[in-house]
Amino acid sequence: MLFYKKQLLKVATLYVNTFIMNIFMEKMNFKTKLGAILLVLSSFVFASCMHTADVTDIPDVCFEKEVLPIFQNNCAMSGCHGSGSHEEFDATTYAGIMEVISPNSLSESEAYMSITNNLQIMPPSPYKALSKEQRTTIAVWITQGAKNTTCP
């Protein structure tokens, strides 16, 4: 989320700079000035609404029983991120998965960003995208510190 908030603030700053420049140059009519003001203000409102989820009340996600099977069944296919693969990480082990995970940070976790990216979602076609439940399980696990937990 931090990445997107920073990007939104950059865009808002660009709008503000453009708006101020145009006011001083008097190139905008009244409706355009009003529209620009509303756009700038709404950018700041949306940026201030972003927050990180509180996962303290959610039971710990078990890596071995809940997270590892998602990676193994959806990412470790032949030619993808399986053991012995030449791809950037091995999705069959905790150590391999941690190469693309930043504990406590969804926006810095490359694997999470890949499964939620609308432009090039993983796994790629013809494979089925992860379900909302699977993405949420991974998100909670990362937010809880991405621990290598085993459960009974």
ROSE-4610 file (N, C-alpha, C; in Angstrom, 1 decimal, always signed):
// ROSE-4610
residu = [M/M/M/L/L/L/F/F/F/Y/Y/Y/K/K/K/K/K/K/Q/Q/Q/L/L/L/L/L/L/K/K/K/V/V/V/A/A/A/T/T/T/L/L/L/Y/Y/Y/V/V/V/N/N/N/T/T/T/F/F/F/I/I/I/M/M/M/N/N/N/I/I/I/F/F/F/M/M/M/E/E/E/K/K/K/M/M/M/N/N/N/F/F/F/K/K/K/T/T/T/K/K/K/L/L/L/G/G/G/A/A/A/I/I/I/L/L/L/L/L/L/V/V/V/L/L/L/S/S/S/S/S/S/F/F/F/V/V/V/F/F/F/A/A/A/S/S/S/C/C/C/M/M/M/H/H/H/T/T/T/A/A/A/D/D/D/V/V/V/T/T/T/D/D/D/I/I/I/P/P/P/D/D/D/V/V/V/C/C/C/F/F/F/E/E/E/K/K/K/E/E/E/V/V/V/L/L/L/P/P/P/I/I/I/F/F/F/Q/Q/Q/N/N/N/N/N/N/C/C/C/A/A/A/M/M/M/S/S/S/G/G/G/C/C/C/H/H/H/G/G/G/S/S/S/G/G/G/S/S/S/H/H/H/E/E/E/E/E/E/F/F/F/D/D/D/A/A/A/T/T/T/T/T/T/Y/Y/Y/A/A/A/G/G/G/I/I/I/M/M/M/E/E/E/V/V/V/I/I/I/S/S/S/P/P/P/N/N/N/S/S/S/L/L/L/S/S/S/E/E/E/S/S/S/E/E/E/A/A/A/Y/Y/Y/M/M/M/S/S/S/I/I/I/T/T/T/N/N/N/N/N/N/L/L/L/Q/Q/Q/I/I/I/M/M/M/P/P/P/P/P/P/S/S/S/P/P/P/Y/Y/Y/K/K/K/A/A/A/L/L/L/S/S/S/K/K/K/E/E/E/Q/Q/Q/R/R/R/T/T/T/T/T/T/I/I/I/A/A/A/V/V/V/W/W/W/I/I/I/T/T/T/Q/Q/Q/G/G/G/A/A/A/K/K/K/N/N/N/T/T/T/T/T/T/C/C/C/P/P/P]
num = [1/1/1/2/2/2/3/3/3/4/4/4/5/5/5/6/6/6/7/7/7/8/8/8/9/9/9/10/10/10/11/11/11/12/12/12/13/13/13/14/14/14/15/15/15/16/16/16/17/17/17/18/18/18/19/19/19/20/20/20/21/21/21/22/22/22/23/23/23/24/24/24/25/25/25/26/26/26/27/27/27/28/28/28/29/29/29/30/30/30/31/31/31/32/32/32/33/33/33/34/34/34/35/35/35/36/36/36/37/37/37/38/38/38/39/39/39/40/40/40/41/41/41/42/42/42/43/43/43/44/44/44/45/45/45/46/46/46/47/47/47/48/48/48/49/49/49/50/50/50/51/51/51/52/52/52/53/53/53/54/54/54/55/55/55/56/56/56/57/57/57/58/58/58/59/59/59/60/60/60/61/61/61/62/62/62/63/63/63/64/64/64/65/65/65/66/66/66/67/67/67/68/68/68/69/69/69/70/70/70/71/71/71/72/72/72/73/73/73/74/74/74/75/75/75/76/76/76/77/77/77/78/78/78/79/79/79/80/80/80/81/81/81/82/82/82/83/83/83/84/84/84/85/85/85/86/86/86/87/87/87/88/88/88/89/89/89/90/90/90/91/91/91/92/92/92/93/93/93/94/94/94/95/95/95/96/96/96/97/97/97/98/98/98/99/99/99/100/100/100/101/101/101/102/102/102/103/103/103/104/104/104/105/105/105/106/106/106/107/107/107/108/108/108/109/109/109/110/110/110/111/111/111/112/112/112/113/113/113/114/114/114/115/115/115/116/116/116/117/117/117/118/118/118/119/119/119/120/120/120/121/121/121/122/122/122/123/123/123/124/124/124/125/125/125/126/126/126/127/127/127/128/128/128/129/129/129/130/130/130/131/131/131/132/132/132/133/133/133/134/134/134/135/135/135/136/136/136/137/137/137/138/138/138/139/139/139/140/140/140/141/141/141/142/142/142/143/143/143/144/144/144/145/145/145/146/146/146/147/147/147/148/148/148/149/149/149/150/150/150/151/151/151/152/152/152]
x = [+0.8/+0.0/+0.9/+2.0/+2.9/+3.3/+3.6/+4.0/+2.9/+1.7/+0.6/+0.3/+0.4/+0.2/+1.3/+2.5/+3.6/+3.3/+2.8/+2.5/+1.4/+0.4/-0.8/-0.4/+0.5/+1.0/+1.8/+2.6/+3.4/+2.4/+1.4/+0.4/-0.3/-0.7/-1.3/-0.4/+0.9/+1.9/+2.0/+2.0/+2.1/+0.8/-0.3/-1.6/-1.5/-1.0/-0.9/+0.0/+1.2/+2.2/+1.6/+1.0/+0.4/-0.7/-1.6/-2.7/-2.1/-1.2/-0.6/+0.0/+0.7/+1.4/+0.3/-0.8/-1.8/-2.6/-2.8/-3.5/-2.7/-1.4/-0.5/-0.4/-0.5/-0.5/-1.9/-2.9/-4.3/-4.7/-4.3/-4.7/-6.0/-6.5/-7.7/-8.9/-10.1/-11.3/-11.8/-12.9/-13.4/-13.8/-14.5/-14.8/-13.6/-12.6/-11.4/-10.7/-10.6/-10.0/-10.7/-12.0/-12.8/-12.6/-12.6/-12.3/-11.0/-10.0/-8.6/-8.5/-9.2/-9.2/-9.8/-11.0/-11.7/-10.8/-10.1/-9.3/-8.1/-7.5/-6.4/-6.9/-8.0/-8.5/-8.9/-9.5/-9.9/-8.7/-7.6/-6.4/-5.9/-5.9/-5.5/-6.4/-7.7/-8.7/-8.4/-8.2/-8.0/-6.6/-5.6/-4.3/-4.4/-5.3/-5.4/-6.3/-7.0/-7.9/-7.2/-6.0/-5.3/-4.8/-4.9/-4.4/-3.9/-3.3/-2.8/-3.8/-4.1/-5.1/-4.5/-5.3/-4.9/-5.2/-4.1/-4.3/-4.0/-4.0/-3.7/-4.8/-6.1/-7.2/-7.4/-6.6/-6.7/-5.8/-6.3/-5.4/-4.2/-3.0/-1.8/-2.1/-1.6/-1.6/-0.5/-0.8/+0.2/+0.9/+2.2/+2.9/+2.8/+3.1/+3.2/+1.8/+0.8/-0.6/-1.4/-1.2/-2.0/-1.3/-0.1/+0.6/+1.4/+2.2/+3.1/+2.2/+1.1/+0.3/-0.2/-0.4/-0.8/+0.3/+1.5/+2.7/+3.0/+3.0/+3.3/+2.3/+1.0/+0.0/-0.2/+0.2/-0.1/+1.2/+2.3/+3.5/+4.7/+4.6/+5.7/+5.5/+4.7/+4.4/+5.7/+5.8/+6.9/+7.2/+8.4/+8.8/+8.5/+8.0/+7.7/+8.7/+8.1/+9.0/+9.1/+9.3/+9.5/+10.9/+11.2/+12.5/+13.4/+14.6/+15.5/+15.2/+14.2/+13.8/+14.8/+14.9/+15.8/+15.1/+13.9/+13.1/+13.7/+13.3/+13.9/+13.8/+12.8/+12.7/+12.1/+12.3/+11.8/+10.6/+9.4/+8.1/+7.8/+8.8/+8.5/+9.1/+9.8/+10.4/+10.2/+10.3/+10.2/+11.3/+12.6/+13.7/+13.6/+13.1/+12.9/+11.8/+10.7/+9.6/+10.0/+10.9/+11.3/+12.2/+12.7/+13.5/+12.6/+11.3/+10.4/+9.3/+9.6/+8.7/+9.5/+8.9/+9.4/+8.4/+8.8/+7.9/+7.3/+6.1/+5.3/+5.1/+5.4/+5.3/+4.7/+3.5/+2.9/+3.4/+3.6/+4.1/+5.5/+6.3/+7.7/+7.9/+6.8/+6.8/+6.5/+7.6/+7.4/+6.4/+6.4/+5.4/+4.0/+3.7/+2.4/+2.0/+2.9/+2.6/+2.3/+3.0/+2.7/+1.4/+0.9/-0.4/-1.6/-1.3/-2.4/-2.3/-1.3/-1.0/-2.1/-2.8/-3.9/-3.3/-2.1/-1.5/-0.9/-0.3/+0.4/+0.3/-0.9/-1.1/-0.5/+0.0/+0.6/-0.4/-0.5/+0.2/-0.4/+0.5/+0.0/-1.0/-1.6/-2.5/-1.7/-2.2/-3.6/-3.9/-3.0/-3.3/-4.3/-5.0/-6.1/-5.4/-5.9/-5.4/-5.8/-5.0/-5.3/-6.7/-7.4/-8.7/-8.5/-9.5/-9.4/-9.0/-9.6/-9.2/-7.7/-7.2/-5.7/-4.9/-5.3/-4.5/-4.6/-5.7/-5.9/-5.1/-5.0/-4.2/-2.7/-2.2/-0.8/-0.6/-1.6/-1.5/-1.4/-2.3/-2.3/-1.0/-0.5/+0.8/+1.9/+2.0/+3.1/+3.0/+1.8/+1.5/+1.8/+1.6/+2.0/+3.4/+4.2/+5.7/+6.2/+5.4/+5.9/+6.7/+6.2/+7.0/+6.9/+7.9/+8.0/+7.3/+6.0/+5.3/+4.8/+4.8/+4.3/+3.2/+2.1/+0.9/+0.5/-0.1/-0.6/-1.7]
y = [-1.2/+0.0/+1.3/+1.2/+2.4/+2.8/+1.8/+2.2/+2.9/+2.5/+3.1/+4.5/+4.6/+5.9/+6.9/+6.5/+7.4/+7.8/+6.8/+7.1/+8.1/+7.9/+8.8/+10.3/+10.3/+11.7/+12.3/+11.5/+12.1/+12.7/+11.9/+12.4/+13.7/+13.7/+14.9/+16.1/+15.8/+16.9/+17.5/+16.6/+17.0/+17.8/+17.4/+18.2/+19.5/+19.6/+20.9/+21.8/+21.3/+22.1/+22.6/+21.7/+22.1/+23.2/+22.9/+23.8/+25.2/+25.3/+26.6/+27.3/+26.6/+27.2/+27.8/+27.0/+27.5/+28.7/+28.7/+29.9/+31.1/+31.1/+32.2/+32.6/+31.7/+32.0/+32.3/+32.2/+32.5/+31.8/+30.5/+29.8/+29.0/+28.9/+28.1/+29.0/+28.5/+29.2/+28.7/+29.3/+29.1/+27.6/+26.9/+25.5/+24.6/+24.9/+24.1/+24.3/+25.5/+25.8/+25.0/+25.1/+24.4/+22.9/+22.3/+20.9/+20.5/+21.3/+21.0/+21.0/+22.0/+22.1/+20.8/+20.4/+19.2/+18.0/+17.9/+16.7/+16.7/+17.8/+17.9/+17.5/+18.1/+17.8/+16.3/+15.7/+14.3/+13.4/+13.8/+13.0/+13.0/+14.1/+14.1/+13.3/+13.4/+12.6/+11.1/+10.7/+9.2/+8.8/+9.6/+9.3/+9.2/+10.0/+9.9/+8.8/+8.2/+7.1/+5.7/+5.6/+4.4/+4.0/+2.7/+2.2/+0.8/+0.3/-1.1/-1.8/-3.0/-3.9/-4.3/-4.3/-4.8/-6.3/-7.1/-8.5/-9.1/-8.3/-8.8/-9.7/-9.6/-10.4/-11.7/-11.8/-12.9/-14.0/-15.3/-16.4/-16.5/-16.9/-17.0/-18.0/-17.6/-18.4/-19.4/-20.7/-21.8/-21.9/-21.6/-21.7/-23.1/-24.1/-25.5/-26.0/-25.7/-26.2/-25.3/-24.0/-23.1/-22.3/-21.9/-21.1/-21.9/-22.8/-23.7/-24.4/-25.0/-25.7/-24.7/-23.5/-22.5/-22.3/-22.1/-21.9/-23.1/-24.3/-25.5/-25.9/-25.7/-26.0/-25.0/-23.8/-22.7/-22.1/-22.3/-21.6/-22.6/-23.8/-24.8/-25.8/-25.4/-26.2/-26.4/-27.4/-27.6/-26.4/-25.9/-24.7/-23.4/-23.5/-22.2/-22.1/-22.1/-21.9/-23.2/-24.3/-25.6/-25.8/-26.9/-27.3/-27.5/-26.9/-27.1/-26.2/-25.4/-24.5/-23.3/-22.7/-21.6/-20.3/-20.3/-19.1/-18.4/-17.2/-16.5/-17.0/-17.9/-18.5/-19.9/-20.6/-22.0/-22.0/-22.2/-22.1/-23.4/-24.3/-25.5/-25.6/-24.5/-24.5/-23.1/-23.1/-21.8/-20.9/-21.4/-20.6/-20.0/-20.8/-20.3/-19.2/-19.4/-18.5/-17.1/-17.2/-16.0/-15.1/-15.7/-14.8/-13.7/-13.9/-12.9/-12.4/-12.6/-12.1/-11.2/-10.1/-9.2/-9.2/-9.9/-10.0/-8.7/-8.6/-7.5/-6.4/-6.7/-5.6/-6.2/-6.0/-6.5/-5.8/-4.5/-3.7/-4.0/-4.6/-4.9/-6.4/-7.2/-8.6/-8.8/-9.2/-9.4/-10.4/-11.5/-12.6/-12.1/-11.3/-10.8/-9.8/-8.9/-8.0/-8.7/-9.8/-10.6/-11.2/-11.7/-12.3/-11.4/-10.1/-9.1/-8.0/-8.1/-7.2/-7.4/-6.4/-6.6/-6.6/-6.1/-6.0/-7.4/-8.0/-9.3/-10.2/-10.7/-11.5/-12.9/-13.4/-14.7/-15.6/-16.9/-17.5/-17.1/-17.1/-16.7/-17.6/-17.2/-18.0/-19.1/-20.3/-20.8/-21.2/-21.0/-21.4/-20.4/-20.9/-20.1/-19.2/-18.0/-17.0/-17.5/-17.1/-17.4/-16.8/-17.6/-17.1/-15.9/-15.2/-14.1/-14.7/-15.9/-16.5/-16.9/-17.4/-17.7/-16.5/-15.4/-14.1/-13.6/-13.7/-13.1/-13.9/-15.3/-16.1/-15.7/-15.5/-15.1/-13.7/-12.8/-11.4/-11.4/-12.2/-12.2/-12.8/-13.9/-14.5/-13.5/-12.8/-11.8/-10.7/-10.2/-9.2/-9.6/-10.9/-11.5/-11.8/-11.5/-11.7/-12.8/-13.5/-14.6/-15.6/-16.1/-17.1/-18.5/-19.3/-20.7/-21.6/-21.5/-22.2/-23.6/-24.6/-25.9/-26.1/-26.7/-26.8/-28.3/-28.6/-30.0/-30.4]
z = [+0.0/+0.0/+0.0/+0.7/+0.8/-0.6/-1.5/-2.9/-3.6/-3.5/-4.2/-3.6/-2.3/-1.6/-2.1/-2.2/-2.7/-4.2/-5.0/-6.4/-6.5/-5.7/-5.7/-5.3/-4.3/-3.9/-4.9/-5.7/-6.8/-7.9/-8.2/-9.2/-8.7/-7.4/-6.8/-6.9/-6.6/-6.6/-8.1/-9.0/-10.4/-10.8/-10.4/-10.6/-10.0/-8.8/-8.1/-8.8/-9.2/-9.9/-11.2/-12.0/-13.2/-13.0/-12.0/-11.7/-11.3/-10.5/-10.0/-11.2/-12.1/-13.2/-14.1/-14.4/-15.3/-14.7/-13.4/-12.8/-13.0/-12.8/-12.9/-14.4/-15.3/-16.7/-17.2/-16.4/-16.8/-18.0/-18.2/-19.4/-19.2/-18.0/-17.7/-17.6/-18.1/-17.8/-16.4/-15.9/-14.6/-14.4/-15.3/-15.2/-15.1/-15.9/-15.9/-14.6/-14.1/-12.8/-11.7/-11.7/-10.6/-10.7/-11.9/-12.1/-11.6/-11.9/-11.4/-9.9/-9.3/-7.8/-7.2/-7.8/-7.3/-7.5/-8.6/-8.9/-7.9/-7.6/-6.6/-5.3/-4.8/-3.5/-3.4/-4.4/-4.3/-4.2/-4.9/-4.8/-3.4/-2.7/-1.3/-0.4/-0.7/+0.1/+0.0/-1.3/-1.5/-0.9/-1.0/-0.4/+1.1/+1.8/+3.2/+3.7/+2.8/+3.2/+3.2/+2.6/+2.5/+3.9/+4.2/+5.5/+5.4/+6.4/+6.5/+7.3/+6.9/+7.7/+9.0/+10.0/+11.4/+11.4/+11.5/+11.5/+12.9/+13.9/+15.3/+15.8/+15.3/+15.8/+15.0/+13.9/+13.0/+13.5/+13.6/+14.0/+13.0/+13.5/+12.7/+11.5/+10.4/+9.2/+9.3/+9.1/+9.1/+7.7/+7.7/+6.4/+5.8/+6.6/+6.0/+5.5/+6.2/+5.8/+4.9/+5.0/+4.3/+3.1/+3.4/+2.4/+1.4/+1.9/+1.0/-0.1/+0.3/-0.8/-1.9/-1.5/-2.6/-3.6/-3.0/-3.9/-4.7/-4.0/-4.7/-5.8/-5.6/-6.5/-7.7/-7.4/-8.4/-9.1/-8.4/-8.9/-9.3/-8.8/-9.0/-10.1/-11.1/-12.2/-13.1/-13.9/-14.7/-15.6/-15.6/-16.4/-15.7/-14.5/-13.8/-12.6/-11.4/-10.2/-9.4/-10.1/-9.4/-9.0/-8.2/-7.8/-9.0/-9.0/-10.2/-11.3/-11.2/-12.3/-12.4/-13.6/-13.8/-13.5/-13.1/-12.8/-11.5/-11.2/-10.1/-8.7/-8.5/-7.1/-7.2/-6.2/-6.0/-5.1/-5.7/-4.9/-4.1/-4.0/-3.3/-1.9/-1.5/-0.2/+0.5/+1.8/+2.5/+2.1/+2.1/+1.7/+0.3/-0.6/-2.0/-2.1/-1.4/-1.4/-0.7/+0.3/+1.0/+0.2/-1.0/-1.9/-2.5/-2.5/-3.2/-2.2/-0.9/+0.2/+1.1/+1.4/+2.5/+3.6/+4.7/+5.9/+6.3/+6.6/+7.1/+6.0/+4.8/+3.8/+2.5/+2.2/+1.0/-0.2/-0.2/-1.3/-1.7/-0.8/-1.1/-1.3/-1.3/-1.5/-3.0/-3.7/-5.2/-5.5/-4.8/-5.1/-4.9/-3.8/-3.6/-4.7/-5.0/-6.1/-7.4/-7.7/-8.9/-8.9/-7.8/-7.8/-7.7/-7.5/-7.4/-8.5/-9.4/-10.5/-11.6/-11.9/-12.9/-14.3/-14.5/-15.9/-16.3/-15.4/-15.7/-14.5/-14.3/-13.1/-13.2/-12.0/-11.9/-11.2/-11.5/-12.6/-14.0/-15.0/-16.3/-17.0/-18.0/-18.8/-19.4/-19.5/-19.3/-17.9/-17.0/-15.6/-15.0/-14.0/-13.3/-12.3/-12.2/-11.2/-9.8/-8.8/-7.4/-7.0/-6.2/-5.7/-4.7/-4.5/-3.5/-2.1/-1.8/-0.5/-0.4/-1.5/-1.6/-1.5/-2.2/-2.1/-0.7/-0.1/+1.3/+2.3/+2.1/+3.0/+2.9/+1.7/+1.5/+2.1/+1.9/+2.4/+3.9/+4.6/+6.1/+6.5/+5.9/+6.3/+6.2/+5.1/+5.0/+6.1/+6.3/+7.2/+8.7/+8.9/+10.2/+10.4/+9.4/+9.5/+8.7/+7.9/+6.9/+7.6/+8.7/+9.5/+8.9/+9.2/+8.7/+9.8/+9.8/+10.9/+10.4/+11.3/+11.0/+12.1/+11.6/+12.5/+12.6/+13.7/+13.9/+13.0]
